[in-house]
Every structure is written in C-alpha cells, then in structure tokens.
C-alpha cells in the first residue's frame, strides 16, 4: 500500500479565509463599495471618493477581488452582484452598519483560549457593572440589528388578532417600537432589568413610542412576568443565560401568556447534533468570551422548556430572520 501524503488543506483554507474576512471588514469600514455603485473605478478614483491615500489601497482592493467581493478588469474595480446588493450604503439590504459589532465580536473571539483557560470571559459584558453610556451605546446598536428581526416576524406571522405583546429582555425596545408602529392596534410591554429600563424608557420617549410601548422593570429569571399578554417575544435572551435560567425564563414567560397566545423565541438555535447551523455553532465562541454562562441551545432543549411551560404546537421555523437567527414558536395551551 502506498503511503498517502497529507496536506494541511483544511488548515490553510481556514487561515486564508480569516484573511478574506479581515479584508471585507476593512472594505466596509472604508466604504469602498459605495463609490462603485455606479460602475467601475480605478484605485485612485476610489481613494479620492473615500478620502484616503492611493498608495496602499490597491492591496486591499485586490484582496477583496480574491475574496469574491470585487472584480477587476484593465485596472478598474467593480462590485460583484452580492456586494452591490448588500454593501452599498443607502441600499435597502445594506448590512455594513453591523461592522462595529463584527469587529467587536472578532476581537473577543481572539481571546477564546484564555477565556477557557482562566474560566472567566475575557471580554465580559455585565450591565450592572458597565458605565451607563456604554450600556446605552450597546442597546442602540442592538436596536439597529433588531430591525431585520422585527420585519421578518411581521412578514411571516399574523399579529392582527393580538392586542398585547411582551418583549422579554427587550433591551432598547427596538422590536416593540417597530412592531407596534406596523400594528397600531397592539400595545407592547418591554421587560428588562432595573438597571437597564431607564435607558429603554429614554429611547422609547425619543421615538415618541410611549403611548404604545410600556417599559417594565423585572427579572424574568426569578419571578413570573407581571401582566397578561397575547404574544411574547424572547429575542437573543436565552443564549446569554445558563440552562436553568433559560428554562426558568421560558416558564415565567409562559405564566403571563393568555390561553391560546403565542410565544416567539428568536436566537441562535442549534440542531440536535450541535454541529449546525454554522452561525449558531460559531456564536458559542462569542458567548465564551462575553458571558459567564450561556450558549446556543438545541431545538430539543427549546422543546422541553416550552412543553414544561404549558405550550403546545411547538414548531421551528424553516427560515432565518437575520444573521442566522432561528425562530421557535408555540401556542399556550388553553
């Protein structure tokens, strides 16, 4: 039998894939894609548009060509159809406003080994200890990301018969504001921790949403949620909690849902194999570095928690709302 020569193909692919990702991030930060929205340009022309020197920019542009985000012909660069659709500022599907979050997550993930070695998240997020201005900036960034989630829920689900909605762990109130604006008959309540609610109220007031959105201070991990509601939304909440706290939040939310009401859990939901979808698997690296507990939980775990809380007709959506986020829905028995 001949000896098979091994090559580090997977290792090299991962290595250079990271380089392509960093090129994409730099391209978004410099906004090289927007000047190309009207057609091909030289590197010097792009540099003039974005206000940078032209000496080093071509190195990045060719890296973006190699990454599949630009094309080059006769010294002129052009957007691919994908970058034209998603990376041009002002386009309806523009995703470049997430680059701050992307950069922050990548910076945190570089500390994964140390977070595991020490048993302490090296980019720890703790609202109770963070300066108010930092918490507010984070909540406003989350609100920007929430737009796509709210729009997807409105597109795929019918809220016309519901009168009340509770957004558990609703942060800056972005989802409640968007949904109630689209559905004026709905009254929403945003439930958040006491240290967060003053910021939530400030944002709601700025958006002139106080008539349709109420802000309520409560800890859903320790007690049932006050009030009763037709709809509950848990967006990116369970994945930052321990399994026991996640189970308790689902149970405490269930006590506040009217019979026949619906719960929507939006987050990184793993297949039971724990190896897909890749967005949920990769998100675990973020949770390792940001939180003392929390992870992407499996569909089976969600089903168990929902059943214990009195929900039936449990389903997992066959679409992603945004950034690889999945949806679990269920109806309160009644």
Helices and strands as residue ranges (DSSP letters): H 9-30, G 34-38, E 41-42, H 43-50, H 57-67, E 70-73, E 76-79, H 81-86, G 96-98, H 99-109, H 112-118, H 132-156, E 164-168, H 174-182, E 187-192, H 194-206, E 213-217, E 229-235, G 238-240, H 243-254, E 257-267, E 269-270, H 278-290, E 297-298, H 299-308, E 311-316, E 326-332
